[in-house]
Amino acid sequence: MFRTSLCCVITLLSWSTVAQCQSPYVGQEYREIKALSTQEISDYISGRGMGLAKAAELNGYPGPAHVLELATQLNLTADQKLKTEAIFRSMQARAIPLGKELIEEERALDRLFASHSVTPEALSSSMARIGKLQAQVRQAHLEAHLEQTVLLSPEQIKQYNQLRGYGPTSDNENHEQRRH
């Protein structure tokens, strides 16, 4: 009886050890592009923000997509709504092609490793292209937040932050300075 119990405990401990050693990447080896999830690919293709503009968003610079979602609560004027839609379209017109190009660069990087043909030079070149594209996609989103902020009043910015559930922001004077 003791021997059977001891064997069960040892077996359970060994299974526990195996489970703890398992990589969080399990299953990702079957992705088309190992470094990107299906959701990330979809987001890049459609120009979604993916949190790329958090530096702006969480510091009181509203984003056009969310401003449009909250247009009624923010009491946007017809002119503000039209200009916000234009900012959003412009951002997407920049971000979507860059996102598609980024996906292709990630695919090429993946192929380099999959084929075991990667060299330090090829890796450096690939990473430079990917890094540049990542920065350009992010910049497109951040610039849209800058443009959007200029269109809104300090009161609308405050209301936006409240509606989005963000804590107190800097005073309206700082928002006013950003607008000029």
NORJO-V999024 format. One record per helix or strand. SS is the DSSP state (hx for helix, st for strand). FROM is the first residue (numbers start at 1). LEN is the number of residues. If there is no record, write none. Layout:
SS FROM LEN
SS FROM LEN
This chain:
hx 2 20
hx 28 3
hx 38 9
hx 54 4
hx 64 6
hx 78 37
hx 120 32
hx 154 10
hx 172 8
